[in-house]
Amino acid sequence: MKRLIASFAVVALVVCSAVIAEELKSGLNVGESVDAFNVSDCTGPAQGKAPLCYRCRYGNRPTVCVFAREVNDNLAALIKQIDESVGKNEDKKMAAFVVMLTEDSSGTDTKLKALAAKNKIENVPLTTFADTKGPASYEVAAGADVTVMMWTEGTVKANHSFAKGKLNKESISKILADTSKILN
């Protein structure tokens, strides 16, 4: 009997550890305030100009901010759907921008411009931040390949984060559903 109980305890510990390992905390918590930070614009209205702050530019508008470390098909699918959502919600002044965290901004610029052209991204500026850690006050986790924060009036309303390879169609649907939290 003691062996059976010990076996169940071990199984429970393994299952709990797996669940905890799946949860990834990255970015600001719901209710926290977002700070200003500068990016280099690759595809937006300030491309080729001095760094700018989209947090400042968008002010209190409902905003989706995506921090990413790798350009891939799932990221492209997410950006395309956010771009469509921004276009559909012009009347609500919805805004979004993508921030690639990179040490190689010139190589990343090329990839972002190709992604924007291929997917016809028109409403979401694609930018770079010249540090893989991201802006310090945003607390982007080193293990997060993609972190999506949504805010309005400078306060975070939703946060999603994904380890490498975990962003998929289902998670993209959940992210898009949460845009209702900033549009109401």
N, C-alpha and C positions, 0 to 999 in steps of 0.2 A: 504494500500500500504506500509506504514511504517513497519507494522508487517511482511509483505512478504519480504521486504528488510532485516530486522533484522533476519528473519529465514534463508535466504540465507547466510548472514554473519556468523551466527552461524555454519551452515553446512560447509561452506568454512573453517572456523577456525578448526573445528573438523577434516576435511579431511587433511588439511595441517599439523596439529599436528600428525596425524597418519603416514603420510609420513615421517616427521622428526623423529618420534620415531623409524621407521624401519631402518633408517640410523644409523650405528654404526661406529664410528671412533675409530680405534685401530691400533696401530703400526705406523711406520714411513710413511711419505708422499712420493709419487713418487718424485724422484730427491734428496732425502736426503741420506746421507752416513750412512752405517751400521758400528757399532762398534764391537769390540771383546767382547766375554763373554764366560765363562766356563760352561760346562755341564758335567754331569756324563753319560757315554755311557752305555746303557743297551744291545744293540744288534749289535753295530758297531765294527770296528776293535780295539777299545780301551776299550771294555767292561771289567770291573773288574780292570781297571787301574786308575791312577790319573785323575782328571778332565781334560778336554781338550777343546779347542776352535775350533769348526768346521768353524766358520767364518775365522779364521786364516788358518786352514788346507786347506780350499777350495780356499783361495785367491781371485783372480779376476774371477774365473769360474762362469758361469751362475748357480745360486743357488735358490732353493725353500726352505724356512724355514717356518715350521708350528709350531705355538705356540698353545697348547691346554690344557684344564683343565680337561677333562673327556674322558676316553677310552670308546668308544661306536661303534656301527655298522657303522654309517655315517663317523666317523673319520677313521675307518678301511678301508672303501671303498675309501676315499680320499687318504690315504697312499698307498693303493694297486695301484691305478691309477698313482700316482706320481712315485712309484717304477717302474712301467712299462715304463713310459715316460723317466725316467733316463736311464733305460736299453736300450731303443731304440735310445737314443741320446748320447751314449758313445763317438762317434766321435766328438761331440761338447763339450765334457767334462762337460756335465750337472751334477749337484750334488744336493742333497737335504738332509735335516735332520729334524726330528720332536723333539720338545722340550715340554715335559709335565711339566707344572707348578704345583708343588705339595709340600706339607709339609711332605708327607709320601713317600719318595723315595723308600723304600724297598718294600712296597705294590705295588707301581706303576711299579717298575722293573718287578715284576712277571706278571702283566697284559700286559706290553709291550712285554715281551718275548713270552707270549702266543699269542698275536696278530700277532707278526712276524712269529711264527711257523704256525699258522692256515692259514694265508694269503700268506705265502711263500715270505715274504719281504726280498729281497736280496740286494738292492741297496740303501736303505734309512736307515741310523742309527736312532734308536729310543733312545732318551735321556731324562734325567730329569734335571730340574733346581729347586733347593731347596728353592723356594719362589713362592707363588702363584701370586705375582705381576709381575714376570718376570724381565729381566734386565732393570734397570731404563731408560737407554738411548733409549730403544725400544718402550716405551710408550704403552705397552699392556694394554688396557682398562679393568677395573675390570668387566665390563658387557660382555666382549667378551669371549665366550667359545672357539672359534677357530679364530686365526688370521694367515693369510697366506701372507708372504711377499716374493717377488721375486726380486733378484738383479743380476747384473753383474757388474764387475769392481768396486764393493763396493758401487754401487748406486742403490737405489730402483727403479724398473721399474713397479711394480704392487703391489697392496695391497688389500686384501679381508678380511673382518671381519664379524663374525656371533655371534649373541647372542645364548644362549642355545636353542637347538632344531631347529635352522634355517639353519644349514648345511644340504643340501639334494642333490639329483641327479642333479637337474638343476644347483645349485650353484657349484657343483663339476665340471660339464662340463664347466662352465664359468672360473673357476680357471685353468683348464687344457688348455683351449683356450689361456689364457694369458701367457702360457709358451713361446709362440712365441715371446713375448716381450723381453725375455732374450736369445733366441736362434738365433736371427738374427744378 
